Amino acid sequence: MDGRIRLRLDVSYDGTDFSGWAAQPARRTVAGVLTETLDLVLGVGTATGLTVAGRTDAGVHATGQVCHLDLPTTVWREHEGRLLRRLARLLPGDVRVRAMTEVPDDFDARFSATFRRYEYRVTDKPWGVEPLRRRDTLAWPKPLDLAALNAAAAGLVGEHDFAAYCRRKENATTLREVTRLDWRRDPDGILVATVRADAFCQNMVRSLVGAMLVAGDGRRPVEWPASLLTRRERSSEVTVAPAHGLALVEVGYPADPTEYARRADLTRRLRVPTDV
């Protein structure tokens, strides 16, 4: 019997015209488009087990998404020298597979990950967003204070129950450890939030951004976002920021490949994973 080989795929996409990552009947999704294209190139059902690091919501972008799949070894050996270019020709312009790498068969794009890093782009310019960036940058109607944004962010760093910021799922924990959350203003004036955590629950990043923005424009005190961490249910006071400002930019994994399986086992014990 032919053996199988596991491949890591590094993927980028413009999420504007996708109904998120996960395949859904009658909807255009990133996983659906990738699967259809792989089936076209390799044969239906040849690539199996497509698994992603973070199932992004509709409209969310990615420059550093990671997924894995399995191929028969003979098929991979036949196609490995040209598969990336064939995918580039056949995939639509809003999704790219940037790399395909052989990995140990215990690598799991989802469970072996040690962190996910997202960025959220906002402009507070009075005239709005540059036309070429309208798909990935939120226009905010009020001036934003960088110091206030960072003061609000500081209170959210660490391990907390983020129930106030998450869409709760049955049997899933909302306990997360945020290891980085800060804002910068780039030379072009765009404000960029960077948030990194071991994992995120559904709507968590966009909810955190929504809470920090109203502190940044002065409508709420900078202590307000952190004060919500005492709640055990989703807060109706928090507005979820629009999807198009958000992008998954990096997924981290153990430097030592022999640690993939151990990390995956640890992650499975810690929580039932949920969407971002």
C-alpha positions as a Markdown table, in Angstrom:
| # | Residue | x | y | z |
|---|---|---|---|---|
| 1 | Met | 0.0 | 0.0 | 0.0 |
| 2 | Asp | 1.2 | 3.4 | -0.9 |
| 3 | Gly | 2.4 | 5.5 | 2.1 |
| 4 | Arg | 1.3 | 9.0 | 2.8 |
| 5 | Ile | 3.2 | 12.2 | 3.5 |
| 6 | Arg | 2.1 | 15.2 | 5.5 |
| 7 | Leu | 2.5 | 18.7 | 4.0 |
| 8 | Arg | 2.4 | 22.1 | 5.7 |
| 9 | Leu | 0.9 | 24.8 | 3.5 |
| 10 | Asp | 1.5 | 28.5 | 4.2 |
| 11 | Val | -1.5 | 30.4 | 2.9 |
| 12 | Ser | -2.5 | 34.1 | 2.3 |
| 13 | Tyr | -5.9 | 35.4 | 1.3 |
| 14 | Asp | -8.0 | 38.5 | 1.0 |
| 15 | Gly | -11.1 | 37.5 | 3.0 |
| 16 | Thr | -13.5 | 40.0 | 1.5 |
| 17 | Asp | -15.3 | 37.7 | -0.8 |
| 18 | Phe | -15.0 | 34.5 | 1.3 |
| 19 | Ser | -17.5 | 33.3 | 3.9 |
| 20 | Gly | -14.6 | 32.5 | 6.2 |
| 21 | Trp | -12.2 | 29.5 | 6.1 |
| 22 | Ala | -14.4 | 26.5 | 6.9 |
| 23 | Ala | -16.2 | 24.7 | 4.0 |
| 24 | Gln | -19.9 | 25.4 | 3.9 |
| 25 | Pro | -22.5 | 24.2 | 1.4 |
| 26 | Ala | -23.3 | 26.8 | -1.3 |
| 27 | Arg | -20.9 | 29.3 | 0.1 |
| 28 | Arg | -17.5 | 30.4 | -1.2 |
| 29 | Thr | -14.9 | 29.6 | 1.5 |
| 30 | Val | -11.1 | 29.4 | 1.6 |
| 31 | Ala | -11.1 | 25.7 | 2.4 |
| 32 | Gly | -13.6 | 25.0 | -0.3 |
| 33 | Val | -11.6 | 26.8 | -3.0 |
| 34 | Leu | -8.4 | 25.1 | -1.9 |
| 35 | Thr | -10.0 | 21.7 | -1.9 |
| 36 | Glu | -11.6 | 22.2 | -5.3 |
| 37 | Thr | -8.3 | 23.3 | -6.8 |
| 38 | Leu | -6.3 | 20.4 | -5.3 |
| 39 | Asp | -8.9 | 18.0 | -6.6 |
| 40 | Leu | -8.6 | 19.5 | -10.0 |
| 41 | Val | -4.8 | 19.1 | -10.1 |
| 42 | Leu | -4.4 | 15.8 | -8.2 |
| 43 | Gly | -7.7 | 14.1 | -8.6 |
| 44 | Val | -10.8 | 14.1 | -6.4 |
| 45 | Gly | -10.1 | 13.0 | -2.8 |
| 46 | Thr | -6.3 | 12.6 | -3.3 |
| 47 | Ala | -5.5 | 15.3 | -0.8 |
| 48 | Thr | -7.1 | 14.5 | 2.6 |
| 49 | Gly | -7.3 | 15.8 | 6.1 |
| 50 | Leu | -7.1 | 19.5 | 5.4 |
| 51 | Thr | -6.7 | 21.1 | 8.8 |
| 52 | Val | -6.1 | 24.8 | 9.6 |
| 53 | Ala | -4.4 | 26.7 | 12.4 |
| 54 | Gly | -7.2 | 29.2 | 12.8 |
| 55 | Arg | -10.7 | 29.1 | 11.2 |
| 56 | Thr | -11.0 | 32.8 | 10.4 |
| 57 | Asp | -14.5 | 34.4 | 10.1 |
| 58 | Ala | -16.1 | 35.8 | 7.0 |
| 59 | Gly | -14.3 | 38.9 | 5.8 |
| 60 | Val | -11.1 | 38.3 | 7.9 |
| 61 | His | -7.8 | 38.2 | 5.9 |
| 62 | Ala | -4.6 | 36.2 | 6.4 |
| 63 | Thr | -1.0 | 36.7 | 5.4 |
| 64 | Gly | 0.3 | 34.0 | 7.7 |
| 65 | Gln | -2.3 | 31.2 | 7.8 |
| 66 | Val | -1.0 | 27.6 | 8.1 |
| 67 | Cys | -2.8 | 24.4 | 7.3 |
| 68 | His | -1.8 | 20.8 | 6.7 |
| 69 | Leu | -3.0 | 17.9 | 4.5 |
| 70 | Asp | -1.9 | 14.4 | 3.6 |
| 71 | Leu | -1.0 | 13.1 | 0.1 |
| 72 | Pro | 0.0 | 9.7 | -1.2 |
| 73 | Thr | 3.8 | 9.7 | -1.2 |
| 74 | Thr | 4.0 | 8.7 | -4.9 |
| 75 | Val | 1.6 | 11.6 | -5.8 |
| 76 | Trp | 3.7 | 14.1 | -3.9 |
| 77 | Arg | 7.0 | 12.9 | -5.5 |
| 78 | Glu | 5.4 | 13.2 | -8.9 |
| 79 | His | 4.1 | 16.7 | -8.4 |
| 80 | Glu | 6.3 | 18.4 | -5.8 |
| 81 | Gly | 8.5 | 20.2 | -8.3 |
| 82 | Arg | 5.6 | 22.0 | -10.0 |
| 83 | Leu | 2.6 | 21.8 | -7.7 |
| 84 | Leu | 3.1 | 25.3 | -6.2 |
| 85 | Arg | 3.2 | 26.9 | -9.7 |
| 86 | Arg | 0.2 | 24.9 | -10.8 |
| 87 | Leu | -1.8 | 26.1 | -7.8 |
| 88 | Ala | -0.7 | 29.6 | -8.6 |
| 89 | Arg | -2.2 | 29.4 | -12.1 |
| 90 | Leu | -5.5 | 27.8 | -11.0 |
| 91 | Leu | -6.3 | 29.4 | -7.7 |
| 92 | Pro | -8.3 | 32.7 | -7.8 |
| 93 | Gly | -6.3 | 35.9 | -7.2 |
| 94 | Asp | -7.6 | 36.3 | -3.7 |
| 95 | Val | -5.9 | 33.2 | -2.2 |
| 96 | Arg | -2.3 | 32.1 | -2.6 |
| 97 | Val | -0.4 | 29.0 | -1.4 |
| 98 | Arg | 3.0 | 30.5 | -0.7 |
| 99 | Ala | 4.9 | 27.3 | 0.4 |
| 100 | Met | 4.4 | 23.6 | 0.7 |
| 101 | Thr | 6.7 | 21.8 | 3.1 |
| 102 | Glu | 7.1 | 18.2 | 4.1 |
| 103 | Val | 6.6 | 17.9 | 7.9 |
| 104 | Pro | 6.5 | 14.9 | 10.3 |
| 105 | Asp | 3.2 | 13.1 | 10.4 |
| 106 | Asp | 2.5 | 14.2 | 14.0 |
| 107 | Phe | 2.5 | 17.9 | 12.9 |
| 108 | Asp | -0.9 | 19.3 | 13.4 |
| 109 | Ala | -1.5 | 22.8 | 12.1 |
| 110 | Arg | -4.2 | 23.5 | 14.7 |
| 111 | Phe | -3.1 | 21.7 | 17.9 |
| 112 | Ser | 0.7 | 21.9 | 17.5 |
| 113 | Ala | 0.5 | 25.7 | 17.3 |
| 114 | Thr | 2.0 | 27.6 | 20.2 |
| 115 | Phe | 0.5 | 31.0 | 19.3 |
| 116 | Arg | -1.5 | 33.0 | 16.8 |
| 117 | Arg | -0.7 | 36.6 | 16.0 |
| 118 | Tyr | -3.2 | 39.0 | 14.5 |
| 119 | Glu | -3.1 | 42.6 | 13.4 |
| 120 | Tyr | -6.0 | 45.1 | 13.1 |
| 121 | Arg | -5.7 | 48.2 | 11.0 |
| 122 | Val | -7.6 | 51.4 | 11.7 |
| 123 | Thr | -7.4 | 55.0 | 10.3 |
| 124 | Asp | -8.7 | 58.0 | 12.1 |
| 125 | Lys | -8.0 | 60.4 | 9.3 |
| 126 | Pro | -11.0 | 62.8 | 8.8 |
| 127 | Trp | -11.3 | 61.8 | 5.1 |
| 128 | Gly | -11.3 | 58.1 | 5.7 |
| 129 | Val | -9.4 | 55.2 | 4.1 |
| 130 | Glu | -7.1 | 55.3 | 1.1 |
| 131 | Pro | -9.0 | 53.6 | -1.7 |
| 132 | Leu | -6.3 | 50.9 | -2.2 |
| 133 | Arg | -6.6 | 49.9 | 1.5 |
| 134 | Arg | -10.3 | 50.0 | 1.9 |
| 135 | Arg | -10.5 | 46.2 | 2.0 |
| 136 | Asp | -8.2 | 45.8 | 5.0 |
| 137 | Thr | -8.5 | 49.1 | 7.0 |
| 138 | Leu | -11.3 | 50.3 | 9.2 |
| 139 | Ala | -12.2 | 54.0 | 9.1 |
| 140 | Trp | -12.9 | 55.3 | 12.6 |
| 141 | Pro | -15.1 | 58.5 | 12.8 |
| 142 | Lys | -13.3 | 60.0 | 15.8 |
| 143 | Pro | -9.7 | 60.9 | 16.6 |
| 144 | Leu | -7.9 | 58.1 | 18.4 |
| 145 | Asp | -5.3 | 58.7 | 21.1 |
| 146 | Leu | -2.4 | 56.2 | 20.9 |
| 147 | Ala | -1.5 | 56.4 | 24.6 |
| 148 | Ala | -5.1 | 55.7 | 25.6 |
| 149 | Leu | -5.3 | 52.7 | 23.3 |
| 150 | Asn | -2.1 | 51.3 | 24.8 |
| 151 | Ala | -3.3 | 51.9 | 28.3 |
| 152 | Ala | -6.6 | 50.1 | 27.5 |
| 153 | Ala | -4.6 | 47.2 | 26.0 |
| 154 | Ala | -2.3 | 46.8 | 28.9 |
| 155 | Gly | -5.1 | 45.7 | 31.2 |
| 156 | Leu | -6.0 | 42.9 | 28.9 |
| 157 | Val | -2.6 | 41.2 | 28.7 |
| 158 | Gly | -2.2 | 38.0 | 30.7 |
| 159 | Glu | -4.3 | 34.9 | 31.4 |
| 160 | His | -7.9 | 35.8 | 31.9 |
| 161 | Asp | -11.4 | 34.5 | 31.4 |
| 162 | Phe | -12.4 | 36.4 | 28.3 |
| 163 | Ala | -16.1 | 35.4 | 28.5 |
| 164 | Ala | -17.2 | 39.0 | 28.0 |
| 165 | Tyr | -15.4 | 39.1 | 24.7 |
| 166 | Cys | -16.3 | 35.7 | 23.3 |
| 167 | Arg | -19.2 | 34.0 | 21.7 |
| 168 | Arg | -19.5 | 31.1 | 24.1 |
| 169 | Lys | -19.7 | 27.5 | 22.8 |
| 170 | Glu | -21.0 | 24.6 | 24.7 |
| 171 | Asn | -18.2 | 22.7 | 26.5 |
| 172 | Ala | -15.6 | 25.2 | 25.4 |
| 173 | Thr | -13.5 | 27.3 | 27.8 |
| 174 | Thr | -13.1 | 31.1 | 27.4 |
| 175 | Leu | -9.9 | 31.1 | 29.4 |
| 176 | Arg | -7.0 | 32.4 | 27.2 |
| 177 | Glu | -3.5 | 33.8 | 27.7 |
| 178 | Val | -2.8 | 37.0 | 25.8 |
| 179 | Thr | 0.9 | 37.4 | 25.6 |
| 180 | Arg | 1.0 | 40.6 | 23.6 |
| 181 | Leu | -1.5 | 43.4 | 23.0 |
| 182 | Asp | -0.4 | 46.8 | 21.9 |
| 183 | Trp | -0.9 | 49.6 | 19.3 |
| 184 | Arg | 1.4 | 51.5 | 17.1 |
| 185 | Arg | 0.9 | 54.4 | 14.6 |
| 186 | Asp | 2.8 | 53.7 | 11.4 |
| 187 | Pro | 4.4 | 56.5 | 9.4 |
| 188 | Asp | 1.3 | 56.7 | 7.1 |
| 189 | Gly | -0.8 | 57.5 | 10.2 |
| 190 | Ile | -2.5 | 54.1 | 10.3 |
| 191 | Leu | -3.0 | 52.6 | 13.8 |
| 192 | Val | -2.2 | 48.9 | 14.0 |
| 193 | Ala | -3.2 | 46.7 | 16.9 |
| 194 | Thr | -1.1 | 43.6 | 17.4 |
| 195 | Val | -2.5 | 40.8 | 19.5 |
| 196 | Arg | -0.9 | 37.5 | 20.3 |
| 197 | Ala | -2.2 | 34.6 | 22.3 |
| 198 | Asp | -2.0 | 30.8 | 22.6 |
| 199 | Ala | -5.4 | 30.7 | 21.0 |
| 200 | Phe | -8.6 | 32.7 | 20.6 |
| 201 | Cys | -12.3 | 32.1 | 21.0 |
| 202 | Gln | -14.8 | 33.2 | 18.5 |
| 203 | Asn | -15.0 | 37.0 | 17.9 |
| 204 | Met | -12.5 | 37.6 | 20.7 |
| 205 | Val | -10.0 | 39.7 | 18.7 |
| 206 | Arg | -12.6 | 41.9 | 17.1 |
| 207 | Ser | -14.4 | 42.3 | 20.4 |
| 208 | Leu | -11.2 | 43.4 | 22.1 |
| 209 | Val | -10.5 | 45.9 | 19.4 |
| 210 | Gly | -14.0 | 47.2 | 19.6 |
| 211 | Ala | -13.7 | 47.8 | 23.3 |
| 212 | Met | -10.3 | 49.5 | 23.0 |
| 213 | Leu | -11.4 | 51.8 | 20.2 |
| 214 | Val | -14.1 | 53.4 | 22.4 |
| 215 | Ala | -11.5 | 53.9 | 25.1 |
| 216 | Gly | -9.1 | 55.3 | 22.5 |
| 217 | Asp | -11.5 | 58.0 | 21.3 |
| 218 | Gly | -12.5 | 59.0 | 24.9 |
| 219 | Arg | -16.0 | 57.6 | 25.1 |
| 220 | Arg | -15.0 | 55.1 | 27.8 |
| 221 | Pro | -12.2 | 55.3 | 30.4 |
| 222 | Val | -9.1 | 53.3 | 29.6 |
| 223 | Glu | -9.8 | 51.0 | 32.5 |
| 224 | Trp | -13.1 | 49.9 | 31.1 |
| 225 | Pro | -12.0 | 47.1 | 28.7 |
| 226 | Ala | -10.2 | 45.3 | 31.6 |
| 227 | Ser | -13.1 | 45.8 | 34.0 |
| 228 | Leu | -15.2 | 43.5 | 31.8 |
| 229 | Leu | -12.9 | 40.6 | 32.6 |
| 230 | Thr | -14.9 | 40.0 | 35.8 |
| 231 | Arg | -17.9 | 39.0 | 33.8 |
| 232 | Arg | -18.8 | 35.4 | 32.9 |
| 233 | Glu | -21.1 | 36.1 | 30.0 |
| 234 | Arg | -20.7 | 37.9 | 26.7 |
| 235 | Ser | -21.1 | 41.7 | 27.3 |
| 236 | Ser | -23.7 | 43.4 | 25.2 |
| 237 | Glu | -21.8 | 46.7 | 25.8 |
| 238 | Val | -19.0 | 45.5 | 23.5 |
| 239 | Thr | -19.3 | 46.2 | 19.8 |
| 240 | Val | -17.5 | 43.7 | 17.6 |
| 241 | Ala | -15.2 | 45.6 | 15.2 |
| 242 | Pro | -15.8 | 44.9 | 11.5 |
| 243 | Ala | -14.1 | 41.9 | 10.0 |
| 244 | His | -12.2 | 43.6 | 7.2 |
| 245 | Gly | -9.6 | 45.3 | 9.5 |
| 246 | Leu | -8.4 | 42.0 | 10.8 |
| 247 | Ala | -5.6 | 39.8 | 9.5 |
| 248 | Leu | -4.0 | 36.6 | 10.8 |
| 249 | Val | -0.3 | 37.4 | 10.3 |
| 250 | Glu | 1.6 | 34.6 | 12.1 |
| 251 | Val | 1.2 | 31.1 | 13.6 |
| 252 | Gly | 4.0 | 29.8 | 15.9 |
| 253 | Tyr | 5.1 | 26.2 | 16.3 |
| 254 | Pro | 7.8 | 24.5 | 18.4 |
| 255 | Ala | 11.3 | 25.1 | 17.0 |
| 256 | Asp | 12.1 | 21.4 | 17.6 |
| 257 | Pro | 9.9 | 19.2 | 15.3 |
| 258 | Thr | 10.1 | 16.4 | 17.9 |
| 259 | Glu | 7.9 | 18.6 | 20.1 |
| 260 | Tyr | 4.9 | 18.7 | 17.7 |
| 261 | Ala | 3.1 | 15.8 | 19.2 |
| 262 | Arg | 3.7 | 16.8 | 22.8 |
| 263 | Arg | 2.4 | 20.3 | 22.0 |
| 264 | Ala | -0.7 | 18.9 | 20.3 |
| 265 | Asp | -1.4 | 16.6 | 23.3 |
| 266 | Leu | -1.1 | 19.5 | 25.7 |
| 267 | Thr | -3.4 | 21.7 | 23.7 |
| 268 | Arg | -6.1 | 19.0 | 23.5 |
| 269 | Arg | -6.0 | 18.6 | 27.2 |
| 270 | Leu | -6.2 | 22.4 | 27.9 |
| 271 | Arg | -9.2 | 23.2 | 25.9 |
| 272 | Val | -11.7 | 22.5 | 23.2 |
| 273 | Pro | -10.6 | 24.8 | 20.4 |
| 274 | Thr | -13.0 | 27.4 | 19.0 |
| 275 | Asp | -13.0 | 29.9 | 16.2 |
| 276 | Val | -11.4 | 33.3 | 16.1 |
